[in-house]
C-alpha cells in the first residue's frame, strides 16, 4: 500500500490540482485519510446481541443477563438489522469511527464514515454513538447489478464497503 502523511498528501494535491476531488480528505472535517486500518480498543466492549426464537430462549437469555450483570433494567426489542456494528466517537466533531471487531478491538474506519451523507460531522458534545451500518435489499440488488463482483448478501456488501481503502467507492455506494 502507498501511504502518505497529511502534509505529503496536501503537497501532492496542490501540485496536481486537476486530480483533486470534491470529497478530498483535505476538504473534509476529520482530516487526512489513513489508508491502513488501524486497530482500536473500545473504551467499553461492544457486546454481540443474541437471537431468540421462542419464549423459552428469551427466558434463558434473561436469566443469563441478570446473573452476569444484575441490576434493574428493561429490554427494547426490534427486528434484526443484519449489518456491521459501528462505534462513533464525538468530541464536538466526529473524531473516531471503529467497527465492532471482536468486541474488544475493532478497525478504525473513520475515513470512510466521513464520506457517508447521513452521519453528522459534528455534535456539540462529547458522545459515543453505537449503531448498525447496513445496505437495504433494494440497494444491494442495484449494486450487484452494476458491479462486476457480486455479493452474497447485504451484510457482506455493507462490511466490504466500509472497509474499502478507496473512499470514493464507499461514497458511491
C-alpha positions in Angstrom: 0.0 0.0 0.0 1.1 3.5 -0.7 1.0 5.7 2.4 1.3 9.4 2.5 1.1 11.5 5.6 -1.3 14.5 5.5 1.4 17.1 4.6 2.7 14.9 1.7 -0.9 14.3 0.5 -1.7 18.1 0.6 1.5 18.8 -1.3 0.7 16.2 -3.9 -2.8 17.6 -4.3 -1.5 21.2 -4.8 1.0 20.0 -7.4 -1.7 18.1 -9.3 -4.8 20.3 -8.8 -6.6 18.7 -11.8 -6.9 15.4 -9.8 -8.2 17.0 -6.6 -11.6 15.6 -5.7 -14.5 17.5 -4.1 -14.6 14.9 -1.3 -10.8 15.1 -0.8 -9.8 14.4 2.8 -8.1 17.9 2.8 -11.6 19.4 2.3 -13.4 17.4 4.9 -13.8 17.7 8.7 -11.8 14.9 10.3 -8.6 15.4 8.4 -6.5 13.1 6.4 -7.5 9.6 5.3 -5.3 6.9 6.7 -5.0 4.1 4.1 -4.2 1.5 6.7 -6.9 0.1 9.0 -5.5 0.7 12.5 -6.7 -1.4 15.4 -8.6 0.5 18.1 -9.5 -0.8 21.5 -13.1 0.1 22.6 -13.4 2.1 25.9 -16.4 -0.1 26.7 -16.6 -3.5 25.0 -19.2 -3.9 22.1 -21.1 -7.0 23.1 -22.9 -9.0 20.5 -26.6 -9.4 20.7 -28.2 -12.9 20.9 -31.0 -14.0 18.7 -34.0 -15.7 20.4 -36.7 -17.6 18.5 -39.0 -18.7 21.4 -40.3 -17.5 24.7 -38.2 -20.2 26.4 -35.0 -18.9 24.7 -35.8 -15.4 25.8 -36.2 -16.6 29.4 -32.8 -18.3 29.2 -31.3 -15.2 27.8 -32.9 -13.0 30.5 -31.5 -15.3 33.2 -28.1 -15.2 31.7 -28.0 -11.4 31.6 -29.4 -11.0 35.1 -26.9 -13.4 36.5 -24.0 -11.7 34.7 -25.0 -8.1 35.2 -27.6 -8.0 37.9 -29.5 -4.8 38.5 -32.8 -3.4 37.4 -33.2 -2.9 33.7 -35.6 -3.4 30.8 -35.4 -4.6 27.2 -36.1 -3.0 23.9 -36.8 -5.4 21.1 -36.8 -4.8 17.4 -36.5 -6.7 14.2 -32.9 -7.6 13.5 -31.0 -5.4 11.0 -28.2 -7.5 9.7 -25.3 -5.1 9.2 -22.0 -4.1 10.6 -21.8 -2.7 14.2 -20.0 0.6 14.5 -19.0 3.0 17.3 -18.8 6.7 16.5 -16.9 8.9 19.0 -17.6 12.7 19.0 -15.8 15.4 20.9 -17.7 18.3 19.3 -16.8 16.7 16.0 -16.5 13.1 14.8 -13.1 12.0 15.9 -13.2 8.3 15.5 -15.3 5.5 13.9 -14.5 1.9 14.9 -16.0 -1.4 13.8 -17.1 -3.9 16.4 -14.3 -6.3 15.5 -14.1 -8.9 18.3 -16.0 -6.7 20.7 -12.8 -5.6 22.5 -10.8 -4.3 19.5 -12.1 -3.1 16.1 -10.8 -1.3 13.0 -10.7 2.4 12.6 -12.7 3.3 9.5 -13.2 7.0 10.2 -12.1 8.0 6.7 -15.0 6.0 5.1 -17.6 7.1 7.7 -16.8 10.7 6.8 -18.0 10.1 3.3 -21.5 9.0 4.4 -24.0 11.7 4.0 -26.3 10.7 6.9 -23.5 10.8 9.5 -23.2 14.1 11.4 -19.7 15.6 11.1 -20.2 17.4 14.4 -22.3 17.2 17.6 -21.8 19.9 20.2 -20.9 17.5 23.0 -18.7 14.5 23.9 -20.6 11.4 22.9 -20.2 7.8 21.7 -22.9 6.5 19.4 -23.3 2.9 18.6 -25.3 1.6 15.7 -25.5 -0.6 12.7 -24.3 0.1 9.1 -26.5 -1.7 6.6 -27.5 -1.6 3.0 -31.1 -2.1 2.1 -32.1 -5.0 -0.1 -33.1 -2.8 -3.0 -29.6 -1.1 -2.9 -28.0 -4.5 -2.6 -29.8 -5.7 -5.7 -28.9 -2.4 -7.6 -25.2 -2.6 -6.7 -25.0 -6.3 -7.5 -26.4 -5.5 -11.0 -23.9 -2.7 -11.7 -20.7 -4.1 -10.3 -18.5 -6.9 -11.7 -18.2 -8.6 -8.3 -21.4 -9.8 -6.8 -22.0 -10.0 -3.1 -23.7 -12.9 -1.3 -25.9 -10.7 1.0 -26.4 -7.1 2.1 -24.4 -7.5 5.3 -21.3 -8.6 3.3 -21.7 -5.7 1.0 -22.0 -3.2 3.9 -19.0 -4.7 5.6 -16.9 -4.7 2.4 -18.0 -1.1 1.6 -17.0 0.3 5.0 -13.6 -1.4 4.8 -12.7 0.0 1.4 -9.3 1.6 1.1 -10.7 3.8 -1.7 -13.1 6.2 0.0 -14.6 7.2 -3.4 -16.1 3.7 -3.7 -17.6 4.0 -0.3 -19.1 7.4 -1.2 -20.6 5.9 -4.4 -22.3 3.0 -2.6 
